[in-house]
Amino acid sequence: MIKEVLLDNLIVIFMIIAVIIGIGLGFGLRDVWEPSEKRKIFYLEFPGQLLLSMLKLLILPLIVSSIITALATMDNKSSGRIGLGAIVYYLTTTLIAVILGIILVVSIQPGFSSDELDRAGSSRDSNPLDSLLDLIRNCFPPNIIEACFSKLETQYTETTEEVKKIITNVYFTVVDETTQSVKIVSQSGMNILGLVVFSVFFGSTINHVGEKAKPLRDLFEAINDVIMVLVRLVIWFSPIGIMFLIAAKFVAMESPEKTFTQLGLYFGTVIAGLFIHGAIILPLIYFVATRKNPFVFLYRMLRAIITAWGTASSSATLPITMDCLINKNGVNPLVAKFVAPIGATINMDGTALYEAVAAIFIAQANGITLGIADIIIVSLTSTAAAIGAAGVPQAGLVTMLIVLTAVGLPTKDVTLILAIDWLLDRFRTAINVIGDSIGAGILSHVFRNYFNNLTEVQINETLDLEMDEKKPVTNGKAKSGIDNPEYTSEPSTKL
């Protein structure tokens, strides 16, 4: 019995050991190396970079194939209800996270109790309206191939007469009569939001077209199955990559003692909020919705949670998240394929909580007391900004500039928290993944009857089709390229 449990959780055990070794190795090497020895740290991080590359390699085919497959297989009634349920869940939990963060930071007041803080790094100005327009603009990329490796962003640049005459590599330019020009430029980085929107419409259209589009449906189903097999291979390399990623980060810290002395109360406030949200509020929501033990569910998601903490990227963790949902927690594959990729893109509970705490902390550090109206603006903009945050490391820093601008705080003061942000980023990413996973589990349970009915309809339609074509049928079910998984409360043993 013990042997079976150990074998079943072997990769989780390896990951926990990797995290412990990584932290110990990082602090041990600090006695030998200096944080300024960038080349040594670069080499130390190499296995971790390989892991990130492997995971990111799978993001594009996984998101596209999973969303298209799910929507192509569902009936329109079910997909609409699940989509609405997902949106309600995302908005509710994100708003709860923001309110929790505001209550904690206003109560603890970490900014008022801190001495003069050092500033690290740099920041850039951000316009809330431009950020909102960029978010909408990226939902509809002008080229779906280009969306795989670039996205659009509004930039302000100083202009001269010569620059005004020749502006290249831009989609649209507005030249101010004074000293600035506004450009929509193509930035390196996958436009995940655009790919999600395209996949949703593409999958829904395949569903609408019906039998004529069956070859496309089968193609994406096959791609999704192959990608999930590749995910299982990458999982076994993840402990090694996570160990070296963590070690390199701890070696690169400039002055951990000084950092934690200055920002300790702020760090504790954020961690307390993330812990309450991830260990109490989200499990309580899961229990109320399903009447099942939420901690058993989270235990089976442990592999994805540790990977999220190690990589600090919910998008890179997506392949492992989906594997845990389907194979460990028995979540209906159609729900996992539809909800998990969208959740990894727009559901950022941890990021929203962090942004609310950080904004009010910066106000406190500047001796500014925010009024009720300002706090309401912080809560609303934090919720909206978290939805637009990319699922990549430290994306929350970019969207937090929207929150600071909305309440008139100096955006340059984001540098107050840069020294500790890389560590907090890991915790809030883990909470983001927990939120996505619990949402998929809830929706799979709530809509289980719809999927049972959907499965029967699909089987009957497939049987009728194959009888017309005189194709063999095995065990009373048609052999087709479409799985017809039935919901079960027990974890399935295979994908």
Buried (B, 14 or more C-beta within 10 A) or exposed (E): EEEEEEEEBEBBEBBBEBBEBBBBBBBBBBEEBEBEBEEBBEEBBEBBBBBBEBBBBBBBBBBBBBBBBBBBBBEEEBBEBBBEBBEEBBBEBBBBBBBBBBEBBBEBBBBEEBEEBBBBEEBEEBBBEBBBBBBEBBEEBEEBEBBBEBBBBBEBBEBEEEEEEEEEEBEEBEBEEEEEBBBBBBEEEBBBBBBBBBBBEBBBBBBEEEEEBBEBBBBBBEBBBEBBEBBBEBBEBBBBBBBBBBBBBBBBBEEBEEBBEBBBBBBBBBBBBBEBBBBEBBBEBBBEBBEBEBEEBBBBBBBBBBBBBBBBBBBBBBBBBBBBBBBBBBBBBBBBBBBBBBBBBBBBBBBBBBBBBBBBBBBBBEEBEBEEEBBEBBBBBBBBBBBBBBBBBBBBBBBBBBBBBBBEBBBBBBBBBBBBBBBBBBBBBBBBBBBBBBBBBBBBBBBBEBBEEBBEEBBEBBBEBBEEEEEEEEEEEBEBBBBBBEBEEEBBEEB
